């Protein structure tokens, strides 16, 4: 399943993340480096792992699974196809930072065992990062 995140959403998320990481980095599954969580919960979204700002963190929803813009059944089917009842994956900070600096959107491809993040520029995939899926259950940080 492919999920897309427009540059504007990433830029807002990145700006908040770089302000919050110096305050604290919330670890997940032994990872304590700055980064982002791809979360399947109420929709599918990216959220930074820095300190939670007042009013709650910025969420960057996937275009294909945005409960603010889609009917309940529509986004719920996508979320369940990717994460079942819920889950999360870790996305390295360099992936989002590179996209923001380059003015690019990103696409995240999720297969059963792998996750690929690609920068999208001019409608074409450029730089790609691939990692194994961790298939983490939602935890207390969400």
C-alpha positions in Angstrom: 0.0 0.0 0.0 1.3 3.4 -0.9 0.8 6.5 1.3 1.6 10.0 0.2 2.5 13.1 2.3 2.6 16.5 0.6 5.5 18.8 1.2 3.4 21.4 3.0 2.4 19.0 5.7 5.9 17.7 6.1 7.3 21.2 6.4 4.9 22.1 9.2 5.7 18.8 11.0 9.5 19.3 10.6 9.4 22.8 12.0 7.8 21.6 15.1 10.0 18.6 15.4 13.3 20.6 15.4 11.9 22.8 18.1 10.9 19.9 20.3 13.8 17.5 19.9 16.3 19.6 22.0 13.7 19.5 24.9 13.3 15.8 24.8 13.2 12.7 22.5 10.5 10.2 23.4 12.1 6.7 22.8 10.2 3.9 21.2 11.2 0.2 21.3 14.8 1.1 22.4 15.2 3.8 19.7 16.1 7.1 21.3 17.2 9.1 18.2 15.1 12.0 16.8 12.7 10.8 14.2 9.1 10.3 13.3 6.4 7.7 14.0 4.1 6.5 11.2 1.0 5.7 13.1 -2.1 3.8 12.2 -4.7 5.0 14.6 -7.4 7.6 13.8 -6.3 7.6 10.2 -2.6 7.2 9.3 -0.2 10.0 10.1 3.3 11.0 10.8 4.2 12.5 14.2 7.6 13.5 15.6 9.0 11.9 18.7 10.1 15.1 20.3 8.6 16.6 23.5 4.9 17.1 23.2 4.1 20.8 22.7 1.2 22.6 24.4 -2.0 21.8 22.7 -0.7 18.5 21.3 1.7 17.6 18.5 1.3 18.4 14.8 0.0 15.4 12.8 0.7 15.1 9.1 -2.0 12.8 7.7 -1.4 10.6 4.6 -3.5 11.8 1.7 -5.0 8.3 1.3 -6.1 8.1 5.0 -7.0 11.5 6.3 -10.1 11.4 8.7 -10.3 15.2 8.4 -11.1 15.0 4.6 -12.5 11.5 4.1 -15.6 9.6 5.1 -15.1 7.2 8.1 -15.5 3.9 6.2 -13.1 5.1 3.4 -10.1 6.0 5.7 -10.8 3.1 8.1 -10.5 0.5 5.2 -7.1 2.0 4.2 -5.9 2.1 7.8 -6.9 -1.5 8.4 -5.2 -2.7 5.2 -1.9 -1.2 6.3 -2.0 -1.6 10.1 -4.9 -3.8 11.0 -6.5 -2.4 14.2 -3.5 -0.1 14.8 0.3 0.0 14.8 3.4 2.2 14.2 6.7 2.3 12.4 9.8 4.4 12.9 10.9 6.8 10.2 14.4 8.3 10.4 14.6 12.1 10.7 16.9 12.3 7.7 14.1 11.1 5.4 11.7 13.8 6.3 14.4 16.5 6.6 15.7 15.7 3.1 12.2 15.9 1.7 11.6 19.3 3.4 15.0 20.7 2.3 14.4 19.6 -1.3 10.8 20.9 -1.4 9.5 17.3 -2.2 6.6 15.2 -1.2 7.2 11.7 0.1 5.6 8.3 -0.6 5.8 5.5 1.9 5.3 2.0 0.5 4.4 -0.6 3.1 4.7 -4.3 2.3 4.2 -7.1 4.7 7.9 -7.0 5.8 9.4 -3.8 4.5 8.9 -0.1 4.3 10.2 2.2 1.6 10.3 6.0 1.8 10.7 7.8 -1.5 11.1 11.5 -2.3 8.7 12.6 -5.0 9.8 15.4 -7.3 7.9 16.4 -10.4 5.7 13.3 -10.0 8.7 10.9 -10.1 10.3 9.0 -7.2 13.9 9.9 -6.6 15.9 9.0 -3.5 14.6 5.9 -1.7 15.3 4.5 1.7 14.2 0.9 2.6 14.0 -0.7 6.0 12.4 -3.7 7.6 9.0 -3.2 9.2 8.9 -3.4 13.0 5.2 -3.9 13.2 5.0 -2.2 16.6 1.8 -2.1 18.5 0.5 1.3 19.6 2.0 2.2 22.9 1.8 4.9 25.6 3.5 7.5 23.5 0.6 7.9 21.0 
